[in-house]
Amino acid sequence: MKVNGYEIGPCLQLMGADLQAATLTGVDLSASILVEANLFAADLSGANLESTILQRANLSSAKLARANLTIANLAQAQLTGADLTAANLHSAILVNAQLTGADLAGADLTGANFIRADLSGANLSGANFLSAILVNAQLTGADLSGADLACVNFLRADLSGANLTGANLTGANLIESIADERTRWPEGFDPVTAGVTFK
């Protein structure tokens, strides 16, 4: 299968490939190397990207709904406005990734690494973050309503204006995390006792 002149399949090396707006629905790109690839507005809905290296790739406005990104490396990737609804990002690496305004509703983010990631304004409602790492992450204005945040590490994360109503915060580490008067918490949750710092 060829798309934009590139042969598409698993275990490929397509560093810097230009696949902007390409239709890649359901394709198998598992274990491929797509470092700095341009996938702006590409349709990767239902694609298999397990163990794929997407460091510094441009996936802004890309469609990744129901995509398999298990153990994928998305460090420093651009995912602004991307559709990741119900995607599987189990144990994915998203260090320094830009996810401003991205839609991750219902996504599986179990064990994912979001250190210093920017999730400002992202839709994370109903997502499963079990044991994820959100150290120094930006979650300003993010919607985390109904999300499973059990055992998540929020150390120094910015939750200003975030909506956590109905979220499960059992065992979560919120020490030195930042909030303000707009942050909404689950009913009965005491952020001060949990170590949250208020602006």
C-alpha positions, -999 to 999 in steps of 0.1 A, spaced: 0 0 0 14 34 -10 3 67 4 18 100 -8 45 80 -24 55 61 7 51 24 12 30 19 43 33 -11 66 48 -23 99 85 -18 109 91 10 84 117 38 87 99 70 76 118 97 95 107 131 84 81 117 60 54 141 47 21 124 53 1 156 58 -37 150 55 -30 114 44 -58 88 48 -43 60 69 -74 46 85 -68 12 101 -33 9 87 -6 -12 105 24 10 113 35 -9 144 72 -7 154 78 19 127 101 49 131 83 81 122 106 106 140 97 142 129 71 129 104 45 154 93 11 138 99 -8 171 103 -46 164 99 -39 128 88 -66 103 94 -52 74 115 -85 63 130 -82 27 142 -45 25 131 -21 2 148 9 23 160 20 0 188 57 6 197 60 32 170 85 60 175 68 93 168 92 117 186 88 153 175 62 142 149 35 167 139 1 151 146 -18 183 152 -55 180 142 -49 143 133 -76 118 137 -65 90 160 -98 78 174 -95 41 186 -59 40 174 -35 16 192 -6 36 205 5 11 232 41 18 242 44 44 215 71 71 219 54 105 214 80 125 232 79 162 221 52 153 196 27 180 184 -9 167 191 -27 201 194 -64 196 186 -59 159 178 -88 134 181 -76 106 204 -111 95 216 -111 59 229 -74 55 218 -52 30 236 -21 48 249 -12 22 276 24 29 288 30 55 260 57 81 264 44 117 260 72 136 277 70 173 267 42 165 242 18 193 231 -18 182 236 -35 216 239 -72 212 231 -68 175 222 -98 151 227 -88 121 248 -123 112 261 -125 76 271 -88 69 262 -68 43 280 -38 62 294 -28 35 320 8 40 330 15 67 303 43 92 309 31 128 306 60 145 323 59 182 313 32 176 287 8 204 279 -28 192 282 -43 227 286 -79 227 276 -79 190 267 -109 168 270 -99 139 292 -134 130 305 -138 94 313 -102 86 305 -83 59 324 -51 74 338 -44 46 363 -8 50 376 0 76 349 28 101 355 17 138 352 47 154 370 50 191 360 22 186 334 0 216 324 -37 207 328 -51 243 329 -87 242 320 -87 205 312 -118 184 316 -110 154 338 -146 147 348 -153 111 355 -117 101 348 -100 73 367 -70 91 383 -62 64 408 -25 63 418 -16 91 393 14 112 401 4 149 398 35 163 415 38 200 406 11 196 379 -10 227 372 -47 220 376 -58 256 375 -94 258 362 -95 220 356 -127 200 361 -122 169 382 -159 163 392 -167 127 395 -130 117 390 -115 89 411 -84 103 429 -78 72 452 -41 70 459 -32 100 437 -2 121 446 -12 158 445 16 171 466 28 205 453 2 204 425 -13 238 417 -49 248 417 -71 279 419 -106 289 428 -119 277 394 -106 241 399 -135 217 405 -130 187 427 -149 154 433 -176 157 459 -161 154 495 -125 157 483 -102 180 504 -74 193 482 -56 211 511 -53 178 530 -40 162 498 -11 188 496 -25 210 468 -10 245 466 -35 273 457 -25 303 436 
